[in-house]
Amino acid sequence: MFTGLIVERGHLLREPEASRQGGVCLAIGHSAALARRLSVGASLAVSGVCLTVTGLGDAASTVELSPETLSRTTLGGLRAGEAVNLEPALLAGEPLGGHLVQGHVDGTVRVLERHDLAEHRVLALELPPDLSPFLVMKGSIAVDGVSLTVAGLLTGSPERFEVALIPHTLAVTTLAERVPGDRVNVEVDVLAKYVQRMLAARGFAPEPRLTTLPESGSPPQGP
């Protein structure tokens, strides 16, 4: 479990490498301070995706992406030198400063627009119909692992939502680099999923259909 409060930005030390298990291994460089908080087998959120640390150095970690992770997230498109948002798992007793984030990405969506407002910024992103029931004004959403508040919501046609980025978020996360056309990982609020499922079980709402939007050129995958 995570909070969506990014600890630091890491970077890929080299090109992704094929693993023996049919996936891909990523070598991620980060601070020695973060390395001391990790161990082999620990969970690490990489741009919003919960991954297992398979190797650990003084200032680097190795993680493996399964074929399903490659199909469901943007991580398969990373290249050497690119930055990623990093957050270690939440420990019992630590403050929950963001919101409950599982690291289970619900889909990838495109950035539609970017509006710079002095030192602040607003990103408009597409809202797939299957995710629409789980977003509300001033509710929580994780974008590339960053806990954000839904600042704008337009349902109907076209559907889109907006998030506001403060200077601190722009300084410490990769969202400062996102431009229209980029794809980002999104995870909706897990509490909204439970509410929707309970209402559907009682016949008060349609059965939730969370599907993943694959990256361009990737075949659709099942849930």
Buried (B, 14 or more C-beta within 10 A) or exposed (E): BBBBBBBBBBBBBEEBEEBEEEBBBBBBBBBEEBBEEBEEEBBBBBBBBBBEBBEBEEBBBBBBBBEEBBBBBBBBBBEEEEBBBBBBBBEEEEEEEBBBBBBBBBBBBBBBEBEEEEEEBBBBBBBBEBBBBBBEEEBBBBBBBBBBBBBEBEEEEEBBBBBBBEEEBBEBBBBBEBEEEBBBBBBBBBEBBEBBEEBBEEEEBEEBEBBBBBBEEBEEBEE
